[in-house]
Amino acid sequence: MAEVGHFLANGAWQEWPAEQAAAVGEFLRAWWTWTLTQPDLPEPAHEIFALCRDDPHWPGHRYA
């Protein structure tokens, strides 16, 4: 999970072309929704949340 966080944090995906950035954001929101519905997660929910909130369209995000 640390590797995913590193690449999301340093990849500046929010600055990619709009269609690509939207795809990453859509994936993160879908991942978080999936996380909320799973009884046994492969990773702790708080770690997944920390990655998903990097989406600039996430409610309450500093760039929203």
Residue pairs with C-beta under 8 A, 6 or more apart in sequence:
1 43
1 47
1 48
1 51
4 51
5 47
5 50
5 51
8 24
8 51
8 54
9 54
13 20
13 21
13 24
14 21
14 54
14 55
14 56
14 63
15 21
16 24
24 55
25 55
25 56
25 57
28 51
28 52
28 54
28 55
28 58
29 52
29 55
29 57
29 58
31 48
31 51
31 52
32 48
32 49
32 52
35 41
35 45
35 48
35 49
35 52
36 45
41 48
52 58
53 61
54 61
55 61
56 63
56 64
57 64
58 64
